[in-house]
Structures are given as C-alpha cells and as structure tokens.
Amino acid sequence: MLKKIISHSFVYAVAPQVSRIVSIFILPLLTKHLTPLDYGVSASILVYTGLFSGIKDLGITVLLVNAFYHHPQTWKLRWRIFYGYLLAWAPLLFLVQFIFILFVCPKEVQSHVIGIGLLTSLQILLFDHTILIGFRYLHVIKRNVAYLGIASVASGLTIVVCNYITIVHMKMGYMGWFWSTFIGTAVSFLFYCKPVFADLKLKPVFYKSKEFFRRQMRVSLPMIPHNYSTYLLNSSDRLVMRWYNLDINNIGVYNLASTFGNYFEVIGSSMGFAVSPFINDLLAEKKMEAELRLRKLIYLFQAVFLLGSILVCLWLKEVFHFLIRNTELQAGYSLAIIVIMGYCYRPMYWGSINRLIFYKLTGKLWRISFIAGLLNIVLNLIFIPIYGYTASVYITFVSLIFLGFSGYYLPEFKKISSVNYRPLAWILIISVSTCIVFLCKDLPVSYRLMITGSILAAMVIALIKYRSLINLNK
C-alpha cells in the first residue's frame, strides 16, 4: 500500500513538473530572445486570468469526488449533471474573461489584444471542463494512474517545444508563451477525451431542478475562497503593481525572480505528497512516542530543506548568469534569494496542515491560507507606492512565513497537539538564515565553496543521524 501511495504521489506531484525542469535548461536559448517587457506582459496577463481561476469550476470538483464515494449507484448520472453545469457556465465565463482582457491589457500589447484574449479565454470554452472531468475520473478509480502521468508530461513537453519554436525561431516574444500554453492545453484535452467519452461514455445532462442545484452549490461554492488563496499569495502582487502603473520592465524582472521561487514551491509540494503518508501513519498511532517521532521527522525535513535552499541561494548569481542571457534580467537574482528563502516554510507547514486535515478540522484552513493571501494584498497596497516593486519580495517572504507557521497558533491545533513544535524558533532561524545568505551572495568563490562544503556535511550528518525516521517499520 505504501509503495502504491508513493508511486501515485510521484505521478501527481512530479510528472506535471517535467516540463518545468526541461524549461529551466532551455532558458539560455529563450532569454536571448526575450526582454523584461516580455516577462512583464506575461506576468500581467497571467494575473488577470488568475482572477477567474477560482470560479472556473464553481467548486464542482468537490461534488464530483463526493458523488463517487457517497452515491455509488448514481454517481455517473450526477457526474453527467455536473458536466452539464460546467458546459452551461463555460460560455458566460469565456465571454466575461475575454471582454475583461480586452480592457486591462497593458498598452504595450494593444496590437495583440484580440489574440491574447482569445488564446487565454478559449481554453475555458473548449478544453477545461473535459480535462477536469477526465482527471477526476482517473483519480477516483485509482487505475490508469500512469496515463495521468503520460498526459501531464505530453502536455508539458508540448509547451516547452512550442516555446522554443515560437520564441527562438519565430521571434514571437511574449505571444509565444500564449500560443504554447493554448496548444499544450489542447494536447491535454485530447488525452482526456478517451477516459471521458470512450471509457466513461459521459454525456452531459442539463438538469433543471432548482432545488437540486441550490443543494449542490451550498456544498461547492464555499470552496471558492480556498481556491483563491494561492492566487492571492502568488499573483496579487503583480496586480497591485499594474494598479499603481509600475514600469512593466520592472514587473518583468520581479516575475522572473518569483519564477525561481515557484520552482521551490513545486519541490515543497512534491515532497509533501511523498511525506504525508508517513505523517498520517504516525498521527494514527496516537501515542506520545509517535508524536515525538513525528516532530523529529518534521524537523529533519525542515533542516534539510533550509540548508538546501541556502545552498542554492549562495550560487544563485552564477545560476542566473548561466541560464539568463539578458543583462537586465540577470539583476533579479538578489530578489529571487528572498523569495526562495520564503518557501523554506514548507516542512513545518506539513506539520500543522496534515494534523488539521487528519482530525477533520478543514473548516479552519481558510484562517491560514486565505488570510495569508489577504495579508499579501494589504501589505503590497501599503508599501509598493513607497518602496516600489522590490517591496513585494519582502512582503512575499512575510506572507509565506505566516502561511507556514500560523497554523501552530490556532486554538484548535493546540487542542490536538501534545508536543511543542517551537514555531517561533524556526521563524527566527529562517529569518536569520535569509539575512546571512543575502549578505554572502557576492562573497568570493573560495569563501562560498567553504560554506557549501560545511552545509553539505551538515546535511549528510542530519540524514545519517535520523535515517531511521524514514522507515516507519523500524
């Protein structure tokens, strides 16, 4: 069972990131043909389309999963009804988003505004509902998981190849990204047509019962605030920058720095998928010995994640100069350091979130995720007019730390936890480490090599000392 859980987690967490990994290695080829303007335009449009991401499925995802498990005799009929809801909602959302993009597109891209609007909005009308249904079907039946991985990899690699063709060979700049994403989404749609139309043979039903619709929406619509939390935390800063009419080139530099932070977010999420079964097994024992062992496990991953982040940040200047072949964009490495260090919160985040979920206290999660997003917006509104776009990296750091550690201060968490995780101590350790690595970023190579050797030695010692934690059978 454990192998099955880990293998499934690998498919869900790692397969979709193959394209990101490949895209890192083609950055030297792409960035020679891109400018801060291109990155700024891309960041701005993604911010605006992100405004609609939280309402794209109306929270119907949770209805699909609940129907499968709670209505085993009629789940297919319910799915057909929910499919009908999605198909009925898609044209309206497409129209609203398309018109919205026409009005908010930066002035620098007015010649391509229709193309951008169509490429970003047609996905809602043509592809998204089928992809959602197909993915959830393969997920709940727990079969053909490899097919999910193949679909993710195929779509992602299509985007990477199209990026290379459109940006390097066709010199399309920012438009290359929009075309590549549209084509990659179409490939994903083609893969999910098989489980939806051939295997499941799902045909939409446009069920007109108002009472049934109201009952379902009472369950699904509360998911929308949670869906928006990621957007508020990761994208709202660009929206505020556009609101204050900051130079789009500066937004481009900031967006590139944030992209490197997002890579670490992906790593943290992937590790969370793999580690969560171990955490749940220890929680299920409900013994003090297991609680203490769980804390050691969280501490181990937190230490390794922190040291690994420091290691990367020490050499980030060289990484930028190797991957980014644009002098203006290379300057963003110092900003990326702050963002990357902010994502060090992830292992401690597992300790609180997994416990709250395990004890069915999911109704309290919005206090962590949604409030962290709101904090990000408020601080950006206050400090961007004073300190400019660089303020956002420090605000992101503060918001991420809040996201990672605020769960430990919830009264509900304190009632279900019998050990002290010392969240304040870890906040101080991460903050001090961030200051130190930022001061060391431009040290001579010889000094950084010595620091690197010390960090690697510390990581090896930590893994050897606590290796028994990885095997729960010991």
C-alpha positions in Angstrom: 0.0 0.0 0.0 2.8 2.4 0.9 4.5 1.8 -2.4 1.2 2.5 -4.2 0.7 5.7 -2.3 4.2 7.0 -3.0 4.0 6.0 -6.7 0.7 7.8 -7.1 2.1 10.8 -5.3 5.0 10.7 -7.7 2.7 10.8 -10.7 0.5 13.6 -9.3 3.4 15.8 -8.0 6.4 15.1 -10.2 5.0 14.3 -13.7 3.4 17.7 -14.2 6.7 19.3 -13.3 8.8 17.6 -16.0 8.2 20.5 -18.4 9.3 23.0 -15.7 12.5 21.1 -15.3 13.2 21.0 -19.0 12.2 24.6 -19.4 15.0 25.6 -16.9 17.6 24.1 -19.2 16.3 25.9 -22.3 16.3 29.3 -20.6 19.7 30.2 -22.0 18.2 29.7 -25.5 15.0 31.6 -24.7 16.2 34.6 -22.7 18.5 35.7 -25.6 15.3 36.5 -27.5 13.2 37.9 -24.5 13.2 41.2 -22.7 11.9 42.4 -19.4 8.9 43.7 -21.4 8.0 40.2 -22.5 8.2 38.9 -18.9 6.2 41.9 -17.7 3.4 41.3 -20.3 3.2 37.6 -19.4 3.1 38.3 -15.7 0.4 41.0 -16.1 -1.9 38.8 -18.3 -1.5 35.8 -16.0 -2.5 37.9 -13.1 -5.7 39.0 -14.8 -6.6 35.5 -16.0 -5.9 34.2 -12.5 -8.8 36.4 -11.3 -11.1 33.9 -12.9 -9.3 30.7 -12.0 -11.0 30.3 -8.6 -14.5 30.4 -10.1 -13.7 28.3 -13.2 -15.2 25.1 -11.8 -17.6 26.7 -9.3 -16.2 24.3 -6.7 -17.8 21.4 -8.6 -14.6 19.3 -8.2 -15.7 18.5 -4.6 -19.1 17.4 -5.9 -17.5 15.0 -8.3 -15.5 13.3 -5.6 -18.3 13.2 -3.1 -20.7 11.8 -5.6 -18.3 8.9 -6.4 -17.9 7.9 -2.8 -21.3 8.7 -1.3 -23.6 7.8 -4.2 -22.1 4.6 -5.7 -25.3 3.7 -7.6 -26.0 7.0 -9.2 -22.6 8.8 -9.4 -22.4 8.6 -13.2 -25.8 10.3 -13.5 -24.7 13.0 -11.1 -21.5 13.5 -13.0 -23.5 14.0 -16.2 -25.5 16.7 -14.4 -22.3 18.4 -13.1 -20.8 18.1 -16.6 -23.9 20.0 -17.8 -23.4 22.7 -15.1 -19.8 23.2 -16.3 -20.8 23.3 -20.0 -23.5 25.9 -19.2 -21.2 28.0 -17.1 -18.3 28.0 -19.6 -19.7 30.3 -22.3 -20.6 33.0 -19.8 -17.2 32.8 -18.1 -15.4 32.8 -21.5 -17.3 36.0 -22.6 -16.6 37.8 -19.3 -12.9 37.0 -19.2 -12.4 37.8 -22.9 -14.0 41.3 -22.5 -12.1 41.8 -19.3 -8.7 41.0 -21.0 -9.6 43.5 -23.8 -9.9 46.3 -21.3 -7.0 45.5 -19.0 -4.3 44.5 -21.4 -1.2 46.7 -21.0 -0.9 49.5 -23.5 2.4 47.9 -24.8 0.5 45.0 -26.3 -2.6 46.6 -27.8 -1.8 45.3 -31.3 -2.1 41.7 -30.0 -5.0 42.2 -27.6 -7.6 40.2 -29.5 -5.2 37.3 -29.9 -4.2 37.3 -26.2 -7.9 37.5 -25.2 -8.9 34.5 -27.4 -5.9 32.3 -26.6 -6.4 32.7 -22.8 -10.2 32.5 -22.8 -11.0 29.9 -25.4 -9.4 27.3 -23.1 -12.4 27.8 -20.8 -14.9 27.2 -23.5 -13.2 24.3 -25.3 -10.9 22.3 -23.0 -11.1 22.9 -19.3 -14.4 21.1 -18.4 -13.3 17.9 -20.2 -9.8 18.0 -18.6 -11.4 18.4 -15.2 -13.8 15.5 -15.6 -11.2 13.2 -17.1 -8.6 13.9 -14.5 -11.0 13.4 -11.6 -12.3 10.1 -13.1 -8.8 8.6 -13.4 -8.0 9.9 -9.9 -11.0 8.4 -8.1 -10.9 5.0 -9.8 -7.2 4.6 -8.8 -6.5 2.9 -12.1 -4.6 4.0 -15.2 -2.6 6.4 -13.0 0.3 6.1 -15.4 -2.0 7.6 -18.1 -2.3 10.7 -15.9 1.5 11.0 -15.8 1.8 10.5 -19.6 -0.9 13.2 -20.2 0.9 15.6 -18.0 4.3 15.0 -19.5 3.0 15.1 -23.0 1.2 18.4 -22.4 4.1 20.0 -20.6 6.7 18.9 -23.2 4.5 20.2 -26.0 4.5 23.6 -24.3 8.3 23.6 -24.0 8.8 22.6 -27.6 6.3 25.3 -28.8 8.1 27.9 -26.6 11.3 27.1 -28.3 9.8 27.2 -31.8 7.7 30.4 -31.3 10.2 32.4 -29.3 13.6 31.3 -30.8 12.7 30.6 -34.4 9.5 32.6 -35.0 10.6 35.6 -32.8 7.2 36.0 -31.3 8.3 37.2 -27.9 5.5 37.1 -25.3 3.0 35.9 -27.8 5.0 32.6 -28.0 4.0 31.8 -24.4 0.3 32.3 -25.1 0.3 30.2 -28.2 2.4 27.4 -26.5 0.0 27.3 -23.5 -3.0 27.1 -25.7 -1.5 24.2 -27.8 -0.3 22.4 -24.7 -3.8 22.6 -23.2 -5.3 21.3 -26.4 -3.0 18.3 -26.2 -4.1 17.7 -22.6 -7.7 17.9 -23.8 -7.1 15.2 -26.4 -5.7 12.8 -23.8 -8.7 13.2 -21.5 -11.2 12.7 -24.3 -10.5 9.0 -24.1 -11.5 8.5 -20.4 -14.4 10.9 -20.6 -16.0 9.9 -23.9 -14.7 6.4 -24.7 -14.3 4.8 -21.2 -16.8 6.7 -19.1 -19.1 7.4 -22.1 -20.2 10.6 -20.3 -22.8 12.7 -21.9 -23.9 16.0 -20.2 -27.4 16.3 -18.8 -28.9 19.8 -18.4 -30.9 19.1 -15.3 -33.3 21.9 -14.5 -34.2 21.2 -10.8 -33.6 24.5 -8.9 -33.7 22.7 -5.5 -31.0 20.2 -6.6 -28.9 23.0 -8.0 -29.1 25.0 -4.7 -28.2 22.0 -2.6 -25.1 21.3 -4.7 -24.0 24.9 -4.8 -24.3 25.1 -1.0 -21.5 22.5 -0.9 -19.4 23.6 -3.8 -19.4 27.4 -3.6 -17.6 27.6 -0.2 -14.6 26.1 -1.9 -14.1 29.2 -3.9 -12.3 31.3 -1.1 -9.9 28.4 -0.6 -9.3 28.1 -4.3 -8.4 31.8 -4.4 -5.8 31.6 -1.6 -3.0 30.5 -3.9 -3.8 33.3 -6.4 -3.8 35.9 -3.6 -0.5 34.8 -2.4 1.3 34.2 -5.7 -0.2 36.6 -8.2 -1.9 39.5 -6.4 1.4 41.4 -6.1 1.6 41.8 -9.9 -2.0 43.0 -9.9 -1.1 45.7 -7.4 1.9 46.7 -9.5 -0.3 47.2 -12.5 -2.8 49.1 -10.4 -0.1 51.6 -9.4 1.2 51.7 -13.1 4.7 50.5 -12.3 7.1 50.1 -15.2 6.3 46.9 -16.9 10.0 46.1 -17.3 10.4 46.1 -13.5 7.4 43.8 -13.2 9.2 41.5 -15.7 12.3 41.4 -13.5 10.2 40.7 -10.4 8.3 38.0 -12.3 11.5 36.2 -13.2 12.7 36.3 -9.6 9.3 34.9 -8.4 9.5 32.1 -11.0 12.6 30.7 -9.3 10.7 30.8 -6.0 7.9 28.9 -7.7 10.3 26.1 -8.5 10.9 25.7 -4.8 7.2 25.8 -4.2 6.8 22.9 -6.6 9.6 21.0 -4.8 8.0 21.6 -1.5 4.6 20.4 -2.7 6.1 17.3 -4.3 7.9 16.4 -1.1 4.6 17.0 0.8 2.8 14.4 -1.4 5.5 11.8 -0.6 5.9 12.5 3.1 2.1 12.9 4.0 1.6 9.1 4.3 4.3 8.8 6.9 2.8 11.8 8.8 -0.6 10.2 8.8 0.7 6.8 10.0 2.4 8.5 13.0 -0.7 10.5 13.7 -2.8 7.4 13.6 -0.8 5.8 16.4 -1.9 8.5 18.9 1.0 7.8 21.2 3.5 10.2 22.7 6.3 8.2 21.3 4.8 8.6 17.8 4.2 12.3 18.4 7.9 12.9 19.3 9.0 10.9 16.3 6.8 12.9 14.1 8.3 16.1 15.4 11.8 14.8 14.7 10.7 13.9 11.1 9.3 17.4 10.5 12.5 18.9 12.0 14.7 16.7 9.8 12.9 17.7 6.6 12.8 21.4 7.7 16.6 21.4 8.3 17.4 19.7 5.0 15.0 22.0 3.1 16.5 25.1 4.8 20.1 24.0 4.2 19.3 23.1 0.6 17.7 26.5 0.0 20.8 28.3 1.4 23.0 26.2 -0.8 21.1 27.2 -3.9 20.9 30.9 -2.9 24.7 31.0 -2.4 25.2 30.2 -6.1 22.1 31.9 -7.5 24.2 34.7 -9.1 26.1 32.2 -11.1 22.9 30.3 -11.9 21.3 33.4 -13.3 24.3 34.3 -15.3 24.4 30.8 -16.8 20.6 30.5 -17.5 19.6 34.1 -18.2 21.3 35.6 -21.2 19.9 39.1 -20.6 21.8 41.7 -18.5 18.6 43.4 -17.3 17.0 40.2 -16.2 20.2 38.9 -14.5 19.9 41.6 -11.9 16.9 39.8 -10.5 19.0 37.1 -8.7 19.1 39.1 -5.4 15.3 39.4 -5.4 15.0 35.6 -6.1 17.0 34.8 -3.0 14.4 36.4 -0.7 11.6 34.6 -2.4 13.3 31.2 -2.4 14.1 31.6 1.3 10.5 32.4 2.0 9.5 29.0 0.6 11.6 27.3 3.3 8.4 27.2 5.4 7.1 24.1 3.7 8.1 21.2 6.0 6.7 23.0 9.1 3.6 23.7 7.1 3.0 19.9 6.7 3.2 19.5 10.5 0.2 21.8 11.1 -1.9 21.3 7.9 -1.7 17.5 7.9 -2.8 17.3 11.6 -5.8 19.6 11.0 -6.9 17.6 8.0 -6.4 14.3 9.8 -8.6 15.5 12.7 -11.2 16.8 10.1 -10.8 20.4 11.0 -10.6 21.5 7.4 -13.1 24.3 8.1 -10.2 26.1 9.9 -7.8 26.1 6.9 -9.1 29.3 5.5 -7.8 31.1 8.5 -4.3 30.1 7.3 -4.4 30.2 3.5 -6.9 32.9 2.7 -5.7 35.3 5.5 -2.1 34.8 4.2 -3.3 35.9 0.8 -5.2 38.9 2.1 -2.1 39.9 4.2 -0.1 39.8 0.9 -2.5 42.2 -0.8 -2.8 44.7 2.1 1.0 44.9 2.6 1.5 45.4 -1.2 -1.1 48.1 -1.3 0.7 49.9 1.5 4.4 49.5 0.7 4.6 49.3 -3.2 3.9 53.1 -3.6 6.6 53.8 -1.1 9.4 51.4 -1.9 8.5 50.2 -5.4 8.4 46.7 -6.8 11.3 45.4 -4.7 9.0 45.7 -1.6 7.0 42.8 -3.0 9.7 40.2 -2.4 9.9 41.1 1.3 6.1 41.1 1.5 6.0 37.7 -0.1 8.6 36.4 2.4 6.4 37.7 5.3 3.2 36.2 3.8 4.8 32.8 3.2 6.1 32.7 6.8 2.6 33.5 8.0 1.2 30.7 5.8 3.7 28.2 7.1 3.5 28.9 10.8 0.2 30.5 11.7 -1.5 27.0 12.0 0.5 26.3 15.1 -1.1 29.2 16.9 -4.7 28.2 16.1 -6.6 27.2 19.4 -7.8 24.1 17.5 -4.3 23.0 16.7 -3.2 23.4 20.3 -6.0 21.1 21.5 -5.0 18.3 19.2 -1.2 18.5 19.5 0.6 17.2 22.6 4.1 18.4 21.7 5.5 21.8 21.1 6.9 22.4 17.6 8.6 25.6 18.6 7.4 27.6 15.6 8.8 30.9 16.8 12.3 29.4 17.0 12.0 28.1 13.4 10.8 31.5 12.2 13.8 33.2 13.7 16.2 30.5 12.2 14.7 31.0 8.7 14.8 34.8 9.0 18.4 35.0 10.3 19.5 32.4 7.6 17.9 34.6 4.9 19.8 37.7 6.1 23.1 35.8 6.3 22.8 34.2 2.8 21.8 37.5 1.3 24.9 39.1 2.8 27.0 36.2 1.5 25.6 36.2 -2.1 28.5 38.2 -3.5 31.4 36.7 -1.5 34.5 35.4 -3.4 34.0 31.9 -4.8 36.6 30.4 -2.4 34.5 31.6 0.7 31.3 30.3 -0.8 32.9 26.9 -1.6 33.9 26.6 2.1 30.4 27.4 3.2 29.0 25.0 0.7 31.2 22.2 2.0 30.0 22.9 5.6 26.4 22.8 4.5 26.7 19.5 2.6 28.5 18.0 5.6 25.7 19.1 7.9 23.0 17.7 5.6 24.8 14.3 5.5 25.2 14.2 9.3 21.5 15.0 9.7 20.4 12.3 7.3 22.6 9.7 8.9 21.6 10.6 12.4 17.9 10.5 11.7 17.8 7.9 8.9 15.6 5.6 10.9 12.8 8.1 10.7 12.4 7.4 7.0 11.4 3.8 7.7 8.3 3.7 9.9 8.6 0.0 10.3 11.7 0.4 12.5 
